């Protein structure tokens, strides 16, 4: 993913002989594909081009997409492994208090007293709640911060800052 684009799927293989492709959705909102009119495809080197979406069929674990400019199985094969990306402005709106992982990565974490803890390097998903993996500034070790209201006091996307309540043992 680049700064101004968000990855929403990956082309896994061609489908049929008329250029359709199978897509593995990389989003929690696979229904978003049904309203796509165009999408960018990007290879692993970061080269991208825009394609017009003709049709989308949802299946249990994948999607089948037909693009206007891809009309043969050979052309579809060339897209194998490419990522589907959209401009960041086109991501699905989240309910208040919800955040995309890509927005949280790199955010500065500090305590309510202003002590800088470090930077979010990963968000791990567990059944009870998410956990922020935070690389400690100057320390080299990481700490895990539960993403719960009792600990995470504020997430400020504009300031790129997460404020936490420091509890005994939390940052050790």
Secondary structure, 3 states (H helix, E strand, C coil): CCCCEEEEEEEEEEECCCCEEEEEECCCCHHHHHHCCEEEEECCCCCEEEEEEEEEEECCCCEEEEECCCCCHHHHHHCCCCEEEEEHHHCCCCCCCCCCHHHHCCCEEEECCCCEEEEEEEEEECCCCEEEEEEECCCCCEEEEECCCCCEEEEECCCCEEEECCCCCCCC
